[in-house]
Structure formats: C-alpha cells, structure tokens
C-alpha cells in the first residue's frame, strides 16, 4: 500500500506557530509521516536571509508532545554539524518522549555556505561520507548504553541518495528507509534495482527496505485554484519568481504532482506500481492548510 506524508523545508519560513499548526493538521488529517529538514539558514538565495528557521531538534521534541500517533523525524540531520554521539542522545530522548515514533534521517551534509555561516568545518565529500559511515555504528552502540533508551531498542534510520558506490550499499546495510528526492520513474526503477542488488550482497531481504520519494505538489479542484497556488509558489520559491502562474504549472508538471486530486491520485497509483511505499510531499505554502485538507479528503483514500 502506498502512503503519503508531509515534508517541511523548515529553513524556509517555519515559525513556532506554523509548526504547531502543521503538526496538528498532519496528524488530524491522517498523513502517514511528518518530516522536516535539518538546516540552519534559508538555502534559496541572498534575499531570503530574514526567513524564520526554527531549530530542527527543538521542533522535533515539540512534535513528540503535540502529536500522539504520527511518525516523524528529520530529513536529514547532517553528521557534520551533528556529532554522532550527541545526535544519538538527542534522538533517544525525542524517541522516548514520543513513545517510539521517531525516524532518524541522517546524511553527510552538503551545503557549503551554511557551514561557513555557522563556523562548521566543511570537509571533503569523502571525509563527510566517512563521518556518516562511522557515525551510524557509534550511535547504535550509544543507544545500548544511554538512558532513556529508545523504546524499540534502536531507532529506524532514513538515508537518501543515488550513489551506487557508497550510498546504496550503506542503505542496504543500515537503513530502514531509502529516499530519492526526485520524481523520476526511470531513475527510481534503476536505483531501486541497484539497491536490491546491494541488499542481496549484504545478506538482507530487499523488501525490508522501505522506498520513499520526495517531491512537491500543486493541487486544486479547478484550474483557477491551481493557478492561485502556483502564484503563491512564485512568492516562496525564487527559482519560480520570473514565471507566470501558467508557466509554473507547465514547468512543474513532470517534476511535481500537479493537478486535481483525481489526477494526482492517479499518478501516485501509477508511480506506486514501481515499488514506492511512501510519497513525501514538500509543503512549501506553510499557511495553506486547505491544500492539506484537500489532499487528505480526496487523495489519501484514493491512493490507499
């Protein structure tokens, strides 16, 4: 069964009031998962430095309190500015608070400017990946020693990426979920098959690795509703600002889910046949609760 979750780019204007409302909406409306990015500053250019960006792990602790059922977590926490031992302790604390609902997304870190602004050393790509590979067993070891312990004994890991040499073998060894941050059927099919091979090489059943895809969406019952949301997206995403609403819809129709609820559900069903277990939808219009209501009312059940 294919599920649908909500992903928030927390560095792009997320405030405490918005986060509280989104947590409540995501759980009330029946979404399968709620994730948020772990960045320290807006990544969308020089004119977005005033955007709110509440700290990821403080917000996850509150999500643990503000929700009761939905799974949630970072997508993803870089091991460059999250020391593995400290990250493990924070994750165990939040997971305990939530009763065992945390999914821990981890990564190697990638945004050089963000590291420079906050004085975090930006290592080479190989060094950053070495930190990630070494950090995962270090976290697992600490979870055996720390208190409170994760309620499940460990915390499921989410790892994203496309690299056949290091990333997919790491997913096969360590992750409960693999995420691809692109809505591309051919690429997903190819990489998913490679992940299957990596799992077999590691002596693991490939079916035990959940497959998720992250993309965004523009939904509306009518063309006018879709155009209105496309116009709002222009105001939030600088790369779309020079386009008309019509051009936004046209340019995003392949890379995002765009259209009526019926059209989006149909495309999700078709993509789901490739073995996608979960679609994580980036929700850029943070005040648009109506879009989430529409997805919940007319897409979730149609996909399930």
N, C-alpha and C positions, 0 to 999 in steps of 0.2 A: 504494500500500500504506500503510495506516495503522499508525503506530508508537506505542509507549508509552514515556514517560520518567518520571523521578522528580524531583520538585522539593521542596527542603527549605527551610522557613522558618527560616533559620539563627539568627535572633534569639530563637527560642522554645525555648531549652534545648539548643542544639547545643554539644557539647563535642568536644575533640580525639579522644577515644576513640570517641565516636559517629560522628564524621565519617569516621574511618579505616574503621570497620566498614561504614558506608553506601557509601563509595566502592568497597570490595571487593565488597559484595553487588550493587550496581548493575551493575558490570562482569561479575562472575561469572555473574549471572542473565540477562544478555543484554538489558538495557534499552537503548533507543536513545540516551538522553541523560540527563545528570545536571545539574541546575541548582540554585542556591541563591540566596536573596535577599541583597541588599546593604543591610542595616540595621545600626544601631549599638546598638539597645536594643529590648527587647520592645515590641511595639505592641498588646498585648492587655490593657492596663489597669493600674491602680496597684498591683495585688497580684502582678505578675509581674516586678518590677524585679530580683529575685535570679536570674532565669533566665540560664543561660550564653548568651553570644553571641560566638562566636569571630569574629575579623575576616575579612571576606569574601576579600580578595585573598591574604592569607596562606594561607587554607584552599584557595584555588584552585591556588596554587603546589604545595601538598602533593598535591592531587588529580592534578596533572600527573605527579607522581612515583609515586603509589600506584596509578595505572591505566595501561594501555597502549593501549586501543582505544577506549573510550567517549568521545563528545564531551561537553563540559561547559562551564559558564560561569555568570556572574551573571545574575540575573533580578529586577531590573536594577540597574545602577550609576547613581545619580543624578549629574548633572553639577553639582549644587550643592555637594556635598562631595567630588567627584572632578574636580579641574581637568582639562580635556580633554588637555592635553599630558602631564601626569603619568599620567593614566589610560591614554593611548596607550602610554606607555613601560612601564607595568606589564603591560598586555595583551600587548605584543610579547614581553616577557620570559617570561611564562607560556606563551604560544602556542609560543614557541621550545622551551621546556622540554618541552612535551607532544608536539612533533613536528607541530604544526598541527592540534590538536583543540579549540581554544578557540572558543566562540561568545560574542560580546560583546553582552550585553544592556545597552542604555542608556536612560535616561529623564530626565525633567525634575525629579524629586523632588516629594514631595507631603506628607510628614508634618511638620507644623509643630512639634510638640512635640520630635521627635527633633532637629531643627535647633537648637531653643532649648537643649536639654540639653547639646549639644556645641559651642555657641557658633558655629554656622554661620548666616550671614545667610539668612533665608527671604524671597526676593524675591516679587514678584507672579507670578501664573500666567503672564502674558505674558512677563515678564522671564526666568522659568525656562525657558520654551519657546524663547525667543530664544537662551539659552545652549546648549540642546540642538542647535538647528539650526546654530548657528555652530561648535559643538564637533566635530561629525562631520567636516566637511571639514578641520578643523585636525588631527584625529587621522590622517586618511588622508594628509595632507601629511607629518606627522611620521614615519609608517611608511616613507616613502621615504628618510628621512634617518638614522634611528636604527639602531643595531646592538646586539643582534641584530635582524634584520628578521623579520617574520612569515614562516614557511616558505612560505605561499601567496602572499606579496606583499602581502596585505591580510588582514583578519580579518572574517568574516561578522558582520553586525550583526543583533540581535533588537530590535524595537521593538514595544511593546504599546500598546493604547489603542483608543478608539472615536471620537475626534474627526474629523468629516468635513472640517472647515475646515483643520486644520493637521496632525493626526497621520497620517491615512491618506495624504495627499499626500507627507508625509515618508517614510513606509514605502515608498511607490511609488518614490521617488527613491533611497532609501539602503539599505533593509533586505533581508537575505536571508530573514528570517522575521518574520511578523506574529503576535502573540499576543493572544488575547482571554481575559481572566481571568474567564470566566463560561460555564457550561454551559447555553446557551440557543440552541436551534436557530433560532428566528425571528430573533433578534438576529444570530447568526453569518451566516445567509443574507443578511440585509440589508447588513451591514457588509462582507462578502466581495464582494458585488456592487459596492458603492461603491469598494472597493479595486481591483477590476478596472477600473472607470472611471478611477480615478486613475492606474493603470499605463498605460492606453492614452493618457491625456493626456500622460504623461511619456515616451511612446515606448518603453514597456517591455512585454514579454510578461508578462501576469499570471501565467502558470504558473511563472515563475521566482521567485515569492514563496511560500515555504513558509507554510502556515497551521497554527497550533497553538492549542489551547485548554487552559487551566489550570483544574483543579478538584481536589477531594479525593475520598476514597473510603472506604468501609467494606465489607470483603469477608469472607465466611465461608462455609464449606461448608454449615453448618446455621444455623437461626435463633439457636441458643444462641451460636454463635461470633460472629455479627453483633452480638448484644446485648452480648456481652462487650467487643467493640471499641467499641461505642457508649458503654459505661460508661467506658472509658478515655478516649475523646474528651471526655467531660464534664469530666474532670480536667485536661485540657490546654487546652481552648478555653473561656474564661469565658462566652461567649455561649450555650453549651450547658449550663452548670452547673446551671441551675434545672430542666432537663428530666429525665424518666426516660429510661432507655436506649431504651424503646419510642418515646418522643416524639422522641428524637434521630433514630432511623431514619426515622420518618414525616416529620419536618421537613426532612431532608436528601435524600430520595429523588429529588427533581427537580433539586436544585442540585448534587448529587454523584453519583458512581457508587456505588450501594448494592445489595448483594445477593450472590448466589452468583457464583462465577467465570463460570458459564454466562450468568447474567443480565447481568453487567457486559459480557462479551464481545459479547453480542447488542446491547446498547445502543450500544456503541462502533462496531459494524459499521453500525448504522443511522445514527448521527451521522456516521460517516466518509463516507457517501454524499453529504454536503453539501460535501465537499471538504476535510475536516480531515485534515491529513497526520500530525499528532502530538498525542497527549494527554499533557500534563504533569501528573502526579498528585502533589498536595501530600501528603507523608507526614508527618503530624503526630505519629504514635506512633513516636518516634525509636528506641525499643528493640525494636520489633516486626518483627524480621527475618522471622518466619513469614508475615506478611502479604505481604511482598515475594516470598517463596518461592512463595506460593500464586498470586499474580499471574503470576509467571514460568512456573510449571508449567502453568496452566490458562487464562490469558487471552492471553498474548502470541502463542502459536501460533494460537489461535482467531481473533484479530483479523487477524493477518497472512494 
